[in-house]
């Protein structure tokens, strides 16, 4: 699972495919809320706002 900004979404997809050998689902965190999980505020690759969940 990767939580990344717009600039790093392609990198996260590539890393997911390398690790799991299948295509991930990409969730736009701006339009999706979770009941039991609060996503990180910052991208895990930089300090920009996290926007996408790649799982």
C-alpha positions in Angstrom: 0.0 0.0 0.0 1.3 3.4 -1.0 0.0 6.8 0.0 1.4 9.4 -2.5 0.9 12.8 -4.1 0.0 13.4 -7.7 3.6 13.6 -8.7 4.5 10.2 -7.3 1.4 8.1 -8.3 3.2 6.6 -11.3 6.2 5.6 -9.2 3.9 4.0 -6.6 2.1 2.0 -9.3 5.4 0.8 -10.7 6.6 -0.2 -7.2 3.3 -2.0 -6.5 3.5 -4.0 -9.8 7.2 -4.9 -9.1 6.3 -6.1 -5.6 3.0 -7.9 -6.3 3.1 -8.6 -10.0 -0.4 -7.3 -10.6 -2.1 -4.0 -11.3 -3.1 -2.0 -8.2 -6.3 -0.1 -7.5 -5.8 3.6 -7.2 -8.1 5.5 -4.9 -8.4 9.3 -4.9 -8.3 10.3 -1.3 -9.9 13.6 -2.0 -13.2 11.8 -2.9 -13.0 8.8 -0.6 -13.4 8.6 3.2 -12.7 5.5 5.4 -14.6 4.7 8.6 -11.7 3.0 10.5 -8.6 4.5 8.8 -7.3 8.0 8.5 -4.8 8.2 5.7 -1.5 10.0 6.2 -1.5 13.7 5.4 1.9 13.7 3.6 3.1 11.7 0.6 5.5 8.9 1.6 8.0 10.0 -1.1 8.0 13.8 -0.4 6.4 16.4 1.8 3.5 17.2 -0.5 -0.1 16.5 0.4 -1.1 12.8 0.0 -3.7 12.4 -2.7 -3.8 8.8 -3.9 -3.9 5.4 -2.2 -2.3 2.7 -4.3 -3.4 -0.8 -3.1 
